Amino acid sequence: MIPREIIKKIRQIEIRTNRLVTESLAGHYHSVFKGQGMNFDEVREYQPGDDVRTIDWNVTARMNHPFIKKFVEERELTVMLLVDLSGSGLFGSGEQSKRELAAEIASILAFSAIKNNDKVGLLLFTDVVEKFIPPRKGRFHVLRVIRDILFFEPQNRQTNLNAALEFLSRVTNQRSIVVVISDFLGQTTPSRTEIEAHLRRSVVTSDGLRLASLTSLRQAKRKHDVVAVQITDPFEMTLPNIGRIILKDAETGHVVEVDTGDPRKRAAFASRQKNAHNELEKLLGSAGIDGIQLRTDQPYISALSRFFETREKRRRR
């Protein structure tokens, strides 16, 4: 039996995100994410302005009048949500943790998908694949997805996106929309062989996104439509001035004392985080992957709308 407080939390997210989908994003989703082919629908009489390449010459010959073939988009898609459940996702300096925001974003995408009769699957990962839910349709399936993102207890606390993407390639044969929701912090360091191979290609690394993960993202991009959603907290970008504090890494357990009252340290930290943030954008761009950057202290609807509008404009070109 699911506890009442869990049901209440899931229901709150459903109500909030479903309204946003209905009012703002469902049409964008349909326009941006297209099927992979066209299915024959019917034959109808030719009308001025129709593409002559669609003329059905067999029917035209029999009827002694031009007819064309009409096709409809092969609409059904599969959306795979890859959600990072590593220890850093539990952090939140305000009312909402990064994991809670991840659940809301996943909910919006999932409800948009089922409103378009698409399937939704879920892969939860740390430095291993913690749970995999095969793609299905329907509201109750989406509610299960939200519940697991919020309340599933992972066995591990570190991060390895590479392992998640490799698992996805083994279990998913058809082209899908793959949405990776993560803070992109603490990625498992690649092996020396991987580093040397990438250095020969002059690829720049960052603390935010390690080489092994970038390689797997590029490989996934060849097969799927990949979108990276980065979720950060304001205290991960700038240190508050609250004197000496003890910080513990949520993934490794490493403890360090920091003097946040030192303006030089705060400035150095902010500069380093901003550079890593910008470099992640560049790395994703070099791989041809669209990124959405969200913060726990800022409304996300405008960022999602900009993402959809940008992709719509790109499709029209």
N, C-alpha and C positions, 0 to 999 in steps of 0.2 A: 504494500500500500504506500502510495506517495504521500509524504507529509503535506499538511495543508499549506504551510508557508512556502513550500516549493511550488505547489500548484498556483498559489497567488502570484508568485514572482513570474512564472512562465506566462500566466494570463495577462499580467501587466505589460510584458514585452509584446505579447501578441496584439493587444489592443493598440498600443502606441505605434508599433511598426506597421501593422495592417492599415492603419489610417494613412500613414505616409505613403505606403505603396499605392493605395487606391487614389489618393489625391494628387500625387506628384510623380511617382516613378514607374508605374506599370507600363505606361505607353513608351517611356524611354527604354525600358528593358526590352520590349518587343522590337523596337527599332534598331537597337544596338546589337543584340545577340540574334543572329540569323541562323536558320537551318542550313544544312550542307548540300541541298539539292532541290530539284523541282519535280513534282509529280504531275502526271497527266490528269486533267480534270474533265474536260469536255471539248467538243467541237462546236464552233458557232460560225455564223456567217461573217465574212470579212467586212470590216467597216473602214472608211477612210482614216488613215493615220495608223492602222495596225502594221506591225512589222511583217513585211512580206516573207521573211525567213520562217515565219510560223505557219505558212499556208500548208494545209494538208492536201497534197496533190491528188491522192487517191479519191478522197471524198469530193474534191473539186471536180474531178473528171466525171464521177458518177452523177453529180447533181447539176453539172454544167453551169456552176456558179461558184465563186471562190469561197472557201471555208478555211478557218484557221484552227490550230490546236491551242487550247487554253491550258496553262499550267498553273499550279499553286505551289507555294513554298512548302518544302518538307520541313514542318515547323518543330516537331518534337526534339527537344534538346536535353542534355544531361548537365546539371550543374554539380560540380564536386567542390565541397567546402573543406579546405585543409586548414585546421585551426590549431594554433600553437598553444599547448597547455603547460609549457614550462613554468618554473617558479616565478619568473619575472612578471608573468601575466597577472599575478594576484595583487600587484602593486597599484595603488591609487591614492593620490594625495588629496582628492576631493570626495565628492559623493559617489563616484563611480570608479570601479577598478578597470584595468585594461581588459580583463576577461569578461566583465559584464558588458563593456562596449562591444567586444568581439561578438558576443551573443546577439546583441541588437543588430549589428551589421549583417551577421549571418541570417538573422530572422527576416530582415528586409529583402535580401537576395532570394531567400527560400520562398517567401510568400509571393514575390514577383514571379518566380519560376512557376509555381503551381497555378497561379492565375493565368499563365500562358500554356498550361497543360504540359509543362516540362517536369522532368524528374530531378530530385535532389538527393545527393549522397553526402556522407560526412566521414572525414578522416581526422581523428584527433592524434596529435603527436607531441612527443617531447624529444629525447634523443633516440627514441624508438617509436614505432607505431603503437599507440595505446589502445585505439579502438577504430574499427571500420564499420560503417553502416552502408550497405549497398543502396544505390539510387532507387527511389520510389516516388510515387505521387501522393498527394492528399494532405489535408490539414493536420490530421493526427500524426502523420509521419513528420511533418515540420515541427510540431510541438515536441516530439521526441528528440529531434535534432537540437532544439533550443535547450531542453532539459539537460542533455548530455554535455553541451558546451558549458553550461553554468555549474553543474553539480557533479560531473564525473570526476573521480579521484584518481589522478594518474599515479603510476608506480614510480616514475622518475621525475627529475626536476630540471635537467639540462635540455639543450636544444640541438636537434640535427635535422634541418629541413631536407637535407640530401636523402636521408633514409626514408622520409615520408614520400618524396617524389619518386624514388626508386620503387617503393611499394605500389604507388599509384600506377606506374607504368606496367606492373605485372597484373594488376587486377582490372584495368580499364583498357579495353581494346578500341572502343569507338572514340571519335573526337568529342571532347567535352569542353565546357567552360570551367576552368580550374581557378578557384579564388583562394589564394593563400592569405590567411589572416594571422598576422604575427607582429611582434615589436621588432623583429629582426635583430635582436640582441643575443649575444652569447652563442652564436653558431659554433658548432664543433669545428675545431681547427683542422684543416686538411692535412693529409700526410705530406712528407717531404717530397715524395714523387709527384704529387699533385701540384705542389708549390713550384717545383722546378719546371714542370710541363707548362704551367701558366706563365711563369717568368719568361720562357722562351717566346711566348706570344705577347709579351709586354702588357699583361693585364694588371691593372692596379687593384690592390685589395683595400679593405677597410675593416674597422672593428665591427661595423654593423652587419655586413653581409660577407661571409667567407667565400673563398674560391670554390670549394666543393659544391656549395649551395647554388652559386651562380651558374656553374656548369650544368647542374641538374635542371635549373630553371630554363636555361637555353634549350636543353634537350626536350623538356616538356613543351616548350613553345613550338617546336617543330610539329608536334602532334595535336596540341590543344590550344584553345584561346585562354591564355594565362593572364590573370590580374593579381597584382600584389597589393594588399591593404596593410599599411603599416600603422600601428596604433602606439602612440606615445603618451606619456604623462608630462605635465609642465615641469615637475621637479626632476625629470630626466634630461631636460634641456637647460635649465638654470638652477643653481643651488640657492636655496633661501639663506638669508643671513641670520642664522640662529646660534652662532657660536660653535663650540666643539661638539661634534656628534660622532656616534659610533654607527657605521654602516655595515650591513651584512649582505653579501651577494645571495640573492634568493635561489640561485641555481647551483653555485659551487660551495656556498657556506663560508666563503672567505670574508674575514672581518677586517675593517680598516677604520682608523680614527681620522676625521677630517675637520680642519678648522674653517668653517664656512664664514667666519668673520673676516677672513683675509680676502680683500677685494681682488688681489692678483690670482688667487686660486679660483675664485668664482668666475673671473673673466676667462681664465685658461680653460676651465671646465665648459663654459658656454661656447667658447670658440671651437673646442674639440668636438662637442656634440653637434654643433651646426655644420661643421665640415663633414662629419660622418653622415649626417642627414642629407646633405647635398650630394655626397658621393654615392649614397644609395640610389638617389634619383638617377644619377648618371649611369650607374651600373645597370639598373633596370632598363633605362633607355637604350643602352648599347646592346642589350639582349632583345630589344623590341617588345618589352613587356610594359603594359600600362600600370602605373602605380597610383594609389590613393593614399594620402597621408592624413591621418586623423589624430585628434588629441582628446583626452578624456574631459578636458575643461572647455571644449568648444562644440557648438552644434555641428552635427555631421551632415545634415540634409543638404546644405549648400555645397559641400565638397562632393557629395555623391551626384548632385545635379550637374555640377561642372564636369565631372567625369563622363556622365552619359552624354551631355551636350557636345563635348569635345569629340567623342567617338562618333556621334551622329554626323557631325560636320565632316569628319575624316571619311566616313562611308560615302558621302555624297560626291566627293571629289572624283 
